[in-house]
């Protein structure tokens, strides 16, 4: 949970900066709308890189172990994040500053591509059979914890600094502060033990020499299913956390600080529902919980545009965020168990990581950009239809998956 929270802190700091500051820092010579679209496109670069990270780290995670891979992924992510914090602006370096920003963002994506699946495996492969979803919820909790810390820091900075100071240097503070968090994460992971299931696979000489070839040959169906199951959670999260921040501050009259405050409150709901939904998944099964959440998401997708009406509608915005993050927690919580349970031990790191990160491309890489374009072109209701399509795809994928609650995890 600690390691995943640190990596997501790094990742979300970029999301907030891309929505609020990068349009002025790195794209000052175009119109505000185009600057926002370009900034959000750089946000999507990391998602394109994440499958590459899952290929590399999945290969070594299934070949040499979960622990070593997780240490390297955290170090790579932390280095890229720190470098973003010291990048020159467009005024100082011109187009080269944008190229360097995209390069660092790409490296961030590679690092995070190896993070989640390894953390989920460490949790679930150490779990009692009847509590795998609950144990798998702890890496999931890294997402809201990292988001809360990142946006909380931005909130504090915006409370003390003027908008001009935030553009000049304030946005850099979260990226530089991540260096301290990475040191803490490395200290924790250096003391972590390899999972018993991987050690058992090594003892039985069941560790495959070519995990990537094996997983695509034997488990391609599970990769597709896992990708579609997870993709909607990405679309929902970045609609709630990144697109709505941009929309609320440009169309609804909210200040960046006001909306960040609403977001942080809703993130607490998200964290609580992750644990609650995971416990339900251990009791009633993963499939039933996720089918319910995806059906509810279709309804929410069609209704939420009516909540984001008028100027400075705090009640509507709060309802949008709380309901959305409630459904996000229910949809996201059981995923920490579902994806590892779809794959055998010898390809579990690769399979879970590839599915999770392909879902990132499908569901999130350009979700804020697509949502912004849809809202500007056809209105906010088209954003709801976009989210509804992703929820329906998840629902259909779940219908093709057998219940994994009682699967033999040692195979």
N, C-alpha and C positions, 0 to 999 in steps of 0.2 A: 504493500500500500504506500509506504514512504517513497520508494523508488519511482513508482508510477505517478504519484502526486508531483514529484519533482519534474519528471519529464512532461507531464501535462501542464504544469506551471509554465515551463518554457514555451510550450506549444501555444497555449492560450494567450500568453503575453503578446505573442505575435498577432493573434486574431484581434485583440483589442486595439493594438497599435495600428494594424492595417485598416481597421474601420474608422478610427478617430484621428490619427496623426500622420500616417504615411502618405495620404493624398497630398498633404502640404509639404512634407519633408522631402519626398522623392519624386512627386509629380506636380510641381508647382506651376508649370507652364501650360496646362490644359484646363478646360472647364472643370468645376467641382464634380459634376456627374461623371465625366470621363476619368478624372483622377481617382474617384472612388472605385470605379469599375477596374481600372488598372491595378490599384492597390490590392483589391480583393483577388485579382488574378494571381498576383505574387503569393497571396495566401494559399492558393490552390497548388502551387509548385510542390510543396511538401507532400501533398497527397499522391502526386504522381510518383514521387520518390519512394513512398512507403512500401509498395510491393517489392521494389528492389531491396530494401532493407530486410523485408521478410524472407526473400530468397536467400540472401547472404547469412543473416543471423539464424534463420530456420535451418539451413544446411548445417551450420556449426553447432547449433543448439541440439539437433538430433544426433550429431556425430560425436561431439566432445563434451556435451553437457549444458544444462540450463544456466548454471551459476556464472561461468566464465563469459558466456554470451551477454548476460544481463549487465555485467560490469562494463564491458566494452560499449554497449549501446548507450548506457547512461553517460559515459565519458564523451562519446561522440556528440550526443545531443547537447551536453553542457558547453562544450567548446564552441559549437556553432552559435548557440544562443548568446554567449559572451561576446563573440565577434560582431553580432548584429548590434550590440550595445555600443560599439566603438566605431561603427561605420560612418564615413563622411556623408553629408547630405548631398542632394542634387546640385545645390548652389556651389558646393566645394569641389565636386568631382564630376559632375555632369552625368551622362548616361552610364559611365563606369560604376557609379554608386548603385544604380538599379541592378546592374549585372552582378555586382558583389552581393547585394541583398538577396537576389534570387539564388545565388550559389549557396549562401549560408542557409537559406530556407530549404534548399534541396538536401543539404547535409542533415538538417534537423529532421527531415522526413525519413531519411535512411535510419537515423538513430531511433526514432519512435517506431519505425517499422519492425524493429527487433524487440521492442520493449514489451508491449502488451501481452503477446502470446506467451513469452517466457515467464512473465509475472503470473499470468493465469495458470500456467502449468505448475509453477512452484507451489501455488496455493492448492490447486485441485489434486495434484499428485501426492500431497501430504495430508489430504482430507479423509476423514471417515466416510465410508460409502454413502451414508444417509445424510451427509451434510456437505456434499461437494458444491452445491449451488451457494450455500452460505459462505464457505471458504473462498469460493470463486468471486464473491461479492467484494472482497477486500481490495484486490487490484482495481475493480470497478470503482470503488470509492476514491481511488486516486484521481479520477476525472473531476468530480465536484470539488474535492479538496484542493487540487491544483488550480482549478478555475477560481475558487473562492480566494485563495491566497493571491493569485495574479490580479484579479479585478479589485480585491481589497487594497492592494498596494497602489493601483492606479487611482482608486477612490481617495486614499489618504493624500497622495501626491496632488491631486486636483483640488483638494481642500486647502492645501497650503501654497500652491503655486498658481500664478496667473496663466491664462491660456497661452500667452506668448512664451512664458517660461517652459510650459509643457512642450511646446513645439521646439523650443531651442535646445533643451536638455532633459526635461523631466521624463519624457517617454523612454529614455535610455536606462533609467534606474532599475526597473524590473529585470531587464536583460543582464545588467551587470550584477545585480543581487543574486541571480541564479547560480553564480560561481560558488557562493557559500553553500547553497542548497545541494549542489552536486557533490561537494566534499562530504557533506553529511550522508548523502545517499551511497557514496562509494564506501564510506566507513561501515555502513550497515551491511552492504552486499558482500564486502570482503569477509564478513563473519557468518555468511549464510552457507548452509550445507547443500550438497547436491540432493535432488529428490530421490526417495527410496525406489520409486518405479524405474527411474533411469538407471540407478545403480544395479537394480535387478536385471534390467535389459542388458547392461554391460556384462554382468556375471554370466548370463545365459548366451552371450555373444549374439544378441538379437539387434544390435545397433547396426543400421544399414549404412553402407558406404556411400550411397547416392540417394539421400532422402528426397531431393527435389524430383528426380526421375521417378522414384517409387510413388510419391504422393500423387503426381499427375497421372501415372499409369493406373493406379489402383483406387484412387479416391477423388477423381475429377467431379463425380456427381456431388459428393459431400462439399467440395470447394464451392460449387455453384449454389448449393442450398445455403451454406453458411454465409456466403457473400450477400445473398438476397435477404436473409434474416436480419443481418446486422446493418445493411445499407440505410434502412429507414431511420435507425437511431441516429446516424450521422446527419442525415438531412434534417431531422427534427432538431437536433442539438444546435446546428449552425444556423438554422432558421431562427431559433429562439435567442441564441447568444451573440451571433455576429450580424446577421441581416437585420434583425429587429432593432439592434443598437443603432445601426446606420439609419434605418427608416424612422425610428422614433426621434432622433436628434435632427433630422432634416425635414420631416413632414408633420410630426405631431407636437412640436414645440418643447420637447424635453431637452434639458442640458445633458451633456455626457455624464456628469456626476450624478444627476438625479436617476438616470436610467441604470447606471451601474449599481446604485443602491437597491433598486428593485430587483435587479438580476441576482445580487448576492443573497437577498432574502429567498428568492425562488430556488437558488442552488441548494440551500439547506433542505428544502422539501425533496429535491432530487436525491440527495444523499440518503435521507431517511427511507425513501421508497425503494432505493436499490436494495437495502438490507431486507425490508419487508417483503418485496417481490421475490427475493432469493429464498427466503424462508418458505413462502408459498410454493415455490418451484420444487423445493425439497419435499414438501408434503403432498402436493397435488400433481406434480409433474411439470416439466419445463414447457411442453407443448401447449397445455391448456392455458397457462399464464400468458404465454406469448401470443397465442391466437386471440385472447381477450384484449390484450393491449393493442394489437394491430387493428382490430375491428373498431375499438374506441378511437384510435388515431384517425381513421377515416372520417368519423363524425366530427372530431375536433378540427380537422383540416377544413371542412366545409363551413364551420361555425366561427373560427377565430377571426376572420376579417371583420366581423361585426363588433369585435372587442376593441379593435384598433381604429376607432373613429373619433373625430373631433380633436380639439387642441388640448394638450395637457390633461388627458383623461387618465388620471392615475388609477382609478378603480378598474377601468377596462384593461389597461396595460398590466396591472398586477394580476388580474384574473387570467389574462392570456399567458403570462409567465408561470403562474402557479399551476394552472391546469396542464399546460404544456410540459413542465418539468415533472409533474406527477406521472404523466403518461410516459415520459422519457425514462424515469426511474424504473417503472414496471417493465418497459421494453428492454432496458439495458441490463438490469440486475442479473437475470438468469443467463445472459450471454457468456459470462465468465465460466460457466459450467458447460453450456451447450456446445460451444465450438470445440473445446478439448475432447468432449465425449463423442464427437463425430468421427474421430480419427484414432488409429492404433498408436501405441506408445512409440514405435520406431519412426513414425512420421508426424507425430502430434504437434511438435513445435512448428514444423513447416506448414502443415495443413491448416492449423488454427491461425497462424500468422498470415498466410497468403489470403485466406478467406477474410480475415479482419481488415487487411489493408487493401484488398480489391474493393471491399465494401466502402472504404474511405474514398477511393476514386469515384465509385459509382454514386455514393450518397453525399459526399461532402466536398470533394476537390473544388467544384465550381458552384456549389449550392448557394453561397452568399451572392456570387456574381449573377447566377441564373435568377435568383429571387429578386435581386435589385432590378435586373433588366425586365423581368415579367411585371413587377409593380409599376415601373416607369412606362411600360408599353401598353399593358392591358389592365392594370389596376391590381389591387391587393388580393382580390378573389382568385386571380390566376396563380398566386403563390400558394393559396390553399389547395387548389387543384393539383399543383405540382407535388405537394406533400402527400395528398391523398393517393396519387398514383404509386408513390414509393411504399405507402402502407399496404396497398392492395397487393403489390409484388411480394412483400413480406408474408402476407396472409397465405397467398398461393404456395410459396415455398414451404411454409410450415405444414401445409396439408400433405406435402410429399415426404415429410420427415417422420420417422418412427420416434416414439418416446425414448429418450436416452437416460432417464432417471436411474434405471436399474442395469445399465450396460456394465459389462465386466471391464473395469478400467485397467486391469493388469495386462490385457492383451494388446 
